[in-house]
Amino acid sequence: MNYRSRVLEEKGEFLIAATTNKNYIWLYFIAFFFFWSIRELWLVQFLDLMEPVPRAIISAVIKIGIWVIPVVLLVKFVDKVEPFSYLGLRHNFRNGLKWTGWVSLVLLFYVVLKITVLGDTIDFQLEVNEWLNVVLLVGITEEIVFRGFLLRKLMESFKFGIANTITSLLFVSIHFPIWIYKGEFEFSNLLVTMTTILSILVLSILFGIIYKKSNSLWTVIIIHSLYNLIVLIFN
């Protein structure tokens, strides 16, 4: 086989792999969205009837089962690579901490500004479910799926800017089921919901940029959790 034939063959294999990768991503996300919608539109009504501690624990188990475990299994058995390394959980930890420190200073400045200038007060009396599922667990589960898995997968087929935008749009869409359940798309709430959608989209794009710059998933995991904590304590 001459050099030209070999190059054409390698190019063909790359195009086939890229097409397979795109199909793989979309099939995964459709299944993921389906099962998460069941949790947010149906199971949530039963979870809301439970006592705080059992509700928090069961919600955490369900989220890990729908978000984290499938990704780990897909990376291990379909991509045939070590999941924690592929997802960015085992490298650049120090660089990740550096980026986390700088962004945390920005968030701290925001907190001080809200207290001193806007006169807002902090309330750390959060429910068990909020501490476990909105602060501690949300950064790990959501960043593993969206930055560690989806963004990285999409970057194998698209330039970073396109991959990051697609990932962020998907990240916004995963909030739709719970917003539908809570009636956030009713006309009276529509303006607030549109503002929330825009803010989550921008935030997700920033998370993607920070992930790429730091090359560590731990950066966005910690920042995501800190951001959620700040939102909760000022509500």
N, C-alpha and C positions, 0 to 999 in steps of 0.2 A: 504493500500500500504506500503510495507516494504521499508527500507532505500535504498537498492540496486536498487529497481524499481524506486524510486523517483529520485535517482541520474541519472539513465539511461534516464529517461524522461526529466529531466532538460538539460542533455547533448544533447539529440535529439532536444529539442527546441532551444538550443543555436546554433547548427549546421544549423538548418533551418533558423534562424534569420541571421546568418552570410552569408549564401548563398543568401538570399533575399537582404541583404545589399549590397553584391557585384554586383548583377544584377542591383539594384537600382542606384548605382554609375555609372556604365557603360552606362546605358540607359540615365541617366542625361547628362553625358559628351558627348555622341554622339549627342544628341539634342543641347546641348550648342555649340559644335564645328560647327555643321551645321549652326545654326543661326548666329554665329559670322563670319563664312566664307562668308556668304551672305553680311554681312556688309563690310568685308575687301576686297572682290573680286568684288562686284557689286555696293553697295551703295557708296563706297569710291569715285568713279568717279564723282558722283553727288555732294558729299560733297566738293570735291576739287574745284568745280566751284563757291561755295558760298563765300560771304564776310567773313572775319575772325571771327567776333563776332557771327553771326548766325551759322556759321560752328562749332565753338567751343561749343556753347550751344546745338545744335542739336546732335553733337557727344557725348556730355556728357549724354544727355537724353537717347540716344540709348544704350550707354554702361551700364548705370544703369539698363535699361530695360532688357538687355540680361544677364548681370552678376549678379546683386545684387537681384533684385526683385524675380526671380525664386528660388534662394537659400533661401531667407527669407520665401517664401510661402511653399517650400518643408519641411523646418525644422518645420514650424508651423503646417501644415496640414497633412503631412505624418509621421514625427517623433513625432509630437504632443508635442513639447517642446518650451519654450520661445526662439525665434531666437537669440536675442542679447546676451543672457547668453550663449547659446550653442556655438555660434561663437566666444566667448572669448572677447566680447566688453564691458562686465560689471564687470570684476573681474581682480584682480592683476594689477590694473592701476599703482600703485606706483612702484611695481617691474618692470613693463614694462618700466616706465620712467628711472629707474636705468640702465637697459640694453641699453635703447636708448641713454642715456648719454655716456656710455662707447664706444658703437659703433660709436657714433657721433664724439668722440675724435679721433678714428682711421680714420674716413673719413676726419676730419679736418687736421690731419697730412698728409693725402694723397694730399689734396688740397695745403697745404703749400709746400709739396715736388714738386708738379708739377709746382708751380710758381717759387720757388727759385732755384731748381736744373735743371728742364727741360726748364724753361723759358716760360712756357705757360701763356697765358693771359685769363682773365675772361671776359665774355660778358653776362651781365644780360638783354640785350635787346631781350627778348624772345617774341614770338608771343602769342596772347591771347590763342590760342588752346594749345600751349605748357604749359603755366602756369596752365590752367584749367585741361586739360586731361592727360598731361604727368607728371606733378608735383603734383598738389593737389588731383586729383581724382584717379590716377592710383594706389596709395598705398591702398586706401580704397577698390576699386572694385576688384582688382586682389588678394589682401590678403584675403578678405572675401571668395572668391571662392576657392583659392588654399590652403591656410593654415587653415583658419577658418572652411571651409566645407570639401573639398576633403581630405586633410591630416588627419583631425580628423576622418572622416568616414573610411578611409583606415586603420587607427590605431585601429579601432574596429575589424578588421579582420587580420591584419598583424603586425609584429614587427615594431617598429619605423623606423629602417634603411630601410626596404623594402618599407614601406608606404611613407617615405620621397623621396626615389628614384623614385617610380612610380609617385608621385605628381610632382616631378621636371621634369620628362620626359614629362608629360602631359602639364606642364607649357611651356616647350620649343615648343611643338607641336602647341600650340595655336598661336604662332608667324608665323607659316608657311604660312597661307593665305596671310598676308600682304607682306611677303618676296617674295612670288610667284608673287603678283601684281607688286612689284617693280623690278622684275627680278633678285633678289638676288641669285637665283639658277643657273643662267647662268654661263657657264664655267669660264669666266673672273672674276666673283665675288665669285667663289666657295670657295677659300681659306679663304677669309675674312668672308664669311658666316659660314664656319665650325668653325672658331675661335669664332665667335659670339655665335654660338650654345653651344660651350663648356663653354664659360664664363657665359652664362645665366643658364646653367645646374648647374654649381658650385655655382653661386649666389643663385639659388633657394634652393639648398641643405643647404647652410648656413642659409638662411631665415628660413627653417624648423627647424634647430637645435636651432636657437635663439628663435623661437616660443615655442619650447618644453621647453627650459631652463627657459624662462621668464614666460611661461604660460599666456601670454597676447598677443592678436592680435594687440593691439596698438603699441607694440614694432616694429613689422615688417612692419606695415602700415607706421609709421613715417620714419623708416630706408629706406624702399623702395622708398618713395617719395624723401628723401634727396639724395639717390643715383642717381635717375633720374635727379634731379636738377643739381648735380655735372657733370653728363655726358653732359647735355645740355649746361651749361655755359662754358664748355671747347671745345665745337664743333665750 
